[in-house]
């Protein structure tokens, strides 16, 4: 599943292409994705100018001129492909059935999984493709955002004003393993499995350490928790800089892949050597909450 760096990479691409553009046509080729599309989504979005593209956790939030918010979650395999005004006419000449997109040569699968197609006033097109259909699309008024069911429970953004003390306040009394806590979207949003493994390894913290052990008796963060919060931020920033991580389906809106996989120190490196200087440990894989966790038992305590 795309995590925060991958979604942020998509957000940047959509922002550059969409802001200031008006939606002139929206085609939906099925009744929904993980959930049904809102019944009035097409009529409400046509004629709307895109004013901003935001991210909240792993959700894309697209603001429009009439204070609507189009919410998009990429699920396991969702992606947007942008087709420029000069490219569009070439693909519109392709003979395709009404159930298939005409842009399959770009989006793959002969267009069978192109479920949403946005057309804009400058002639550009954006196609949402999702073979597994675990993505989400919703539409609501901006005033409803604080009580939107998908968003209201979310914790702090790790790259905003998230501090070690914020983390300590949420860690106190929690006996779950710290790796499980990092994946809890109420604790902090968007970190995900890959970056949790990487941040814990770089912090020297075992993923099995009980969360409450990272908080002092007076409620202050331990030195280890200060380091973990710093490493979460550093890992996410580094991943965003190279477009995230491509493991299966993920690609940016221009089709490029994420290259943070070349920087993995622990994730997916089972039986490989620990890359920390003077460690000489071996990476192991364990399972926590049905997710693979990679760690070096020698230097992570």
C-alpha positions as CSV (number, residue, x, y, z in Angstrom):
1,X,0.0,0.0,0.0
2,X,1.4,3.5,-0.8
3,X,2.5,5.2,2.4
4,X,3.0,8.8,3.2
5,X,6.0,9.5,0.9
6,X,4.3,7.9,-2.1
7,X,1.1,9.8,-1.5
8,X,3.0,13.0,-1.1
9,X,4.8,12.3,-4.4
10,X,1.4,11.9,-6.1
11,X,0.0,15.0,-4.4
12,X,2.9,17.1,-5.7
13,X,2.3,15.9,-9.3
14,X,-1.5,16.5,-9.1
15,X,-1.0,19.9,-7.6
16,X,1.3,21.0,-10.5
17,X,-1.2,19.7,-13.1
18,X,-4.6,20.4,-11.6
19,X,-4.5,23.7,-9.6
20,X,-6.3,26.4,-11.6
21,X,-7.9,23.9,-14.0
22,X,-11.6,23.4,-14.3
23,X,-13.2,19.9,-14.6
24,X,-15.3,19.8,-17.8
25,X,-16.1,16.1,-17.7
26,X,-16.0,13.2,-15.3
27,X,-16.5,9.6,-16.4
28,X,-17.0,6.8,-13.9
29,X,-16.7,3.3,-15.3
30,X,-18.1,1.4,-12.4
31,X,-20.4,2.0,-9.4
32,X,-17.6,2.4,-6.9
33,X,-14.2,1.2,-5.6
34,X,-14.0,0.0,-2.0
35,X,-17.2,1.9,-1.4
36,X,-19.8,3.2,-3.9
37,X,-19.2,6.5,-5.4
38,X,-21.4,9.3,-4.1
39,X,-24.5,9.5,-6.2
40,X,-24.1,13.2,-7.0
41,X,-20.3,13.2,-7.5
42,X,-20.3,13.7,-11.2
43,X,-22.8,16.6,-11.3
44,X,-21.2,18.4,-8.4
45,X,-17.7,18.2,-9.7
46,X,-18.3,19.2,-13.3
47,X,-17.6,22.9,-13.6
48,X,-15.5,23.1,-10.4
49,X,-12.1,24.7,-10.5
50,X,-9.3,23.0,-8.5
51,X,-7.9,25.4,-6.0
52,X,-5.6,23.2,-3.9
53,X,-4.3,19.6,-3.6
54,X,-3.6,18.6,0.0
55,X,-2.7,15.4,1.8
56,X,-4.0,14.2,5.2
57,X,-2.3,11.0,6.2
58,X,-2.6,8.7,3.1
59,X,-5.6,10.6,1.8
60,X,-5.5,13.1,-1.1
61,X,-7.8,16.1,-0.6
62,X,-8.6,18.2,-3.6
63,X,-10.3,21.5,-2.9
64,X,-12.6,23.2,-5.4
65,X,-13.8,26.7,-6.0
66,X,-17.2,26.0,-4.4
67,X,-15.7,24.7,-1.2
68,X,-16.1,21.1,-2.1
69,X,-13.4,18.5,-1.1
70,X,-12.8,15.5,-3.4
71,X,-11.2,12.8,-1.3
72,X,-9.1,10.1,-2.9
73,X,-7.3,7.1,-1.3
74,X,-5.0,5.0,-3.5
75,X,-5.7,1.7,-1.6
76,X,-3.3,-1.1,-2.6
77,X,-2.8,-0.4,-6.3
78,X,-4.4,2.9,-7.2
79,X,-2.6,5.4,-9.4
80,X,-3.3,8.5,-11.4
81,X,-1.9,9.0,-14.9
82,X,-1.8,12.5,-16.4
83,X,-2.2,13.0,-20.1
84,X,-1.2,16.4,-21.5
85,X,-3.3,18.4,-24.0
86,X,-0.9,17.5,-26.8
87,X,-1.0,13.8,-26.0
88,X,-4.8,13.5,-25.6
89,X,-6.0,13.6,-29.2
90,X,-3.7,10.6,-30.2
91,X,-5.4,8.4,-27.6
92,X,-8.9,9.5,-28.3
93,X,-8.7,8.0,-31.7
94,X,-8.3,4.5,-30.2
95,X,-11.4,2.3,-30.7
96,X,-12.4,1.1,-27.2
97,X,-15.7,-0.2,-25.7
98,X,-17.6,2.0,-23.3
99,X,-16.4,-0.1,-20.4
100,X,-12.7,0.4,-21.3
101,X,-10.7,3.5,-21.2
102,X,-9.1,4.8,-24.4
103,X,-5.9,5.4,-22.6
104,X,-5.0,1.8,-21.9
105,X,-1.7,2.1,-23.8
106,X,-0.6,4.5,-21.1
107,X,-2.4,3.1,-18.0
108,X,-2.0,-0.6,-18.7
109,X,-4.4,-3.5,-18.6
110,X,-5.8,-2.4,-21.9
111,X,-7.8,0.2,-20.0
112,X,-9.9,-2.4,-18.1
113,X,-9.1,-1.0,-14.7
114,X,-9.4,2.8,-15.5
115,X,-12.3,3.6,-13.2
116,X,-12.3,7.4,-13.2
117,X,-11.5,9.8,-16.0
118,X,-11.2,13.6,-15.4
119,X,-11.1,16.0,-18.3
120,X,-10.1,19.6,-17.8
121,X,-10.6,22.9,-19.6
122,X,-7.0,23.0,-21.0
123,X,-7.6,19.6,-22.8
124,X,-5.6,17.5,-20.3
125,X,-7.0,14.3,-18.9
126,X,-6.3,12.4,-15.6
127,X,-7.1,8.7,-15.4
128,X,-7.4,6.8,-12.1
129,X,-6.5,3.1,-12.5
130,X,-7.0,0.6,-9.7
131,X,-6.8,-3.2,-10.5
132,X,-7.6,-4.3,-7.0
133,X,-10.3,-1.6,-6.4
134,X,-9.3,-1.0,-2.7
135,X,-9.1,2.8,-3.4
136,X,-11.7,5.3,-2.1
137,X,-13.4,8.3,-3.7
138,X,-15.7,10.6,-1.8
139,X,-17.0,14.1,-2.0
140,X,-18.1,16.4,0.8
141,X,-18.4,20.1,1.7
142,X,-15.3,21.6,3.2
143,X,-17.2,22.5,6.4
144,X,-17.8,18.8,7.0
145,X,-14.1,17.9,7.0
146,X,-13.6,17.9,10.8
147,X,-16.4,15.3,11.2
148,X,-15.6,13.3,8.0
149,X,-15.7,9.6,9.2
150,X,-12.5,8.7,7.3
151,X,-10.5,11.7,8.7
152,X,-11.8,12.6,12.2
153,X,-9.9,9.8,14.1
154,X,-6.5,10.6,12.6
155,X,-3.5,11.5,14.7
156,X,-0.8,14.1,14.1
157,X,1.1,14.5,10.8
158,X,4.7,13.4,11.4
159,X,6.3,16.2,9.3
160,X,4.3,19.0,10.9
161,X,4.4,20.0,14.6
162,X,4.8,16.4,15.9
163,X,7.3,16.3,18.8
164,X,8.7,13.7,21.2
165,X,6.5,15.0,23.9
166,X,3.4,14.6,21.7
167,X,4.5,11.0,21.1
168,X,5.2,10.5,24.8
169,X,1.7,11.7,25.7
170,X,0.2,9.0,23.3
171,X,2.7,6.3,24.4
172,X,2.0,6.5,28.1
173,X,0.4,3.3,29.4
174,X,0.4,1.6,26.0
175,X,1.8,-2.0,26.3
176,X,1.6,-2.8,22.6
177,X,5.0,-3.2,20.7
178,X,6.3,0.1,19.5
179,X,6.2,-1.1,15.9
180,X,2.5,-1.8,16.2
181,X,2.0,1.7,17.8
182,X,3.8,3.4,14.9
183,X,1.3,1.8,12.5
184,X,-1.7,3.1,14.5
185,X,-3.1,6.0,12.6
186,X,-4.4,7.5,15.8
187,X,-0.8,7.7,17.2
188,X,0.8,9.3,14.1
189,X,-0.4,9.1,10.5
190,X,1.2,7.8,7.3
191,X,4.3,6.1,8.6
192,X,3.4,2.6,7.3
193,X,5.3,-0.7,7.5
194,X,8.4,0.1,5.5
195,X,9.2,3.4,7.2
196,X,8.4,2.1,10.7
197,X,11.0,-0.7,10.2
198,X,13.6,1.8,8.8
199,X,13.1,4.4,11.6
200,X,13.3,1.8,14.4
201,X,16.5,0.3,13.0
202,X,18.1,3.7,12.6
203,X,17.0,4.6,16.2
204,X,18.4,1.3,17.6
205,X,15.0,0.4,19.1
206,X,13.7,-3.1,18.9
207,X,10.3,-3.3,17.2
208,X,9.1,-5.5,20.0
209,X,9.9,-3.0,22.9
210,X,6.7,-2.2,24.8
211,X,5.6,1.3,23.8
212,X,5.3,2.6,27.4
213,X,9.0,1.8,28.0
214,X,9.8,4.8,25.9
215,X,8.2,7.2,28.4
216,X,9.8,8.2,31.7
217,X,7.8,8.0,35.0
218,X,7.2,11.7,34.9
219,X,5.6,11.5,31.5
220,X,8.6,12.9,29.6
221,X,10.0,11.2,26.5
222,X,13.1,9.0,26.9
223,X,16.2,9.7,24.9
224,X,15.2,6.7,22.7
225,X,11.8,8.3,22.0
226,X,13.5,11.6,21.0
227,X,15.7,9.7,18.6
228,X,12.8,7.7,17.2
229,X,10.7,10.8,16.4
230,X,13.7,12.4,14.7
231,X,14.4,9.3,12.6
232,X,10.7,8.9,11.5
233,X,11.0,12.5,10.2
234,X,14.4,11.9,8.5
235,X,13.3,8.7,6.9
236,X,10.1,10.2,5.5
237,X,11.8,13.3,4.2
238,X,14.5,11.2,2.5
239,X,11.9,8.9,0.9
240,X,9.9,11.9,-0.4
241,X,13.1,13.3,-2.0
242,X,13.4,10.2,-4.2
243,X,9.7,9.7,-4.9
244,X,9.0,7.1,-2.3
245,X,9.4,3.3,-2.6
246,X,8.1,1.1,-5.4
247,X,7.6,-2.5,-4.4
248,X,4.6,-3.6,-6.5
249,X,2.2,-1.3,-8.3
250,X,3.3,2.2,-7.2
251,X,4.3,4.9,-9.7
252,X,4.1,8.6,-9.7
253,X,1.6,10.5,-12.0
254,X,4.3,10.7,-14.7
255,X,4.9,6.9,-14.5
256,X,8.3,7.2,-12.7
257,X,9.1,4.8,-9.9
258,X,10.1,5.5,-6.3
259,X,13.8,4.9,-5.6
260,X,13.9,4.8,-1.8
261,X,14.2,1.0,-2.0
262,X,17.8,1.5,-2.9
263,X,18.3,3.1,0.5
264,X,16.7,0.4,2.6
265,X,18.9,-0.4,5.6
266,X,16.7,-3.2,7.0
267,X,13.4,-3.6,5.1
268,X,13.2,-6.7,2.9
269,X,16.9,-7.5,3.7
270,X,16.3,-10.8,5.6
271,X,19.6,-12.7,6.2
272,X,21.6,-9.7,4.9
273,X,24.3,-8.0,6.9
274,X,23.4,-5.0,9.1
275,X,24.7,-1.9,7.5
276,X,25.4,0.0,10.7
277,X,29.1,0.6,11.2
278,X,30.8,-1.9,13.5
279,X,27.5,-3.8,14.1
280,X,28.2,-7.1,12.2
281,X,24.7,-8.3,12.9
282,X,22.3,-10.1,10.5
283,X,18.9,-8.8,9.5
284,X,16.0,-11.0,10.7
285,X,12.3,-11.1,9.8
286,X,9.5,-11.5,12.3
287,X,5.8,-11.2,12.0
288,X,3.8,-8.6,14.0
289,X,0.1,-8.0,13.6
290,X,0.3,-10.1,10.4
291,X,2.9,-7.7,8.9
292,X,6.6,-8.5,8.2
293,X,9.0,-6.7,10.5
294,X,12.7,-6.5,9.7
295,X,15.3,-5.8,12.4
296,X,18.8,-6.4,13.5
297,X,18.6,-8.0,16.9
298,X,22.3,-7.1,17.6
299,X,21.9,-3.3,17.5
300,X,18.2,-2.9,18.1
301,X,17.4,-3.2,21.8
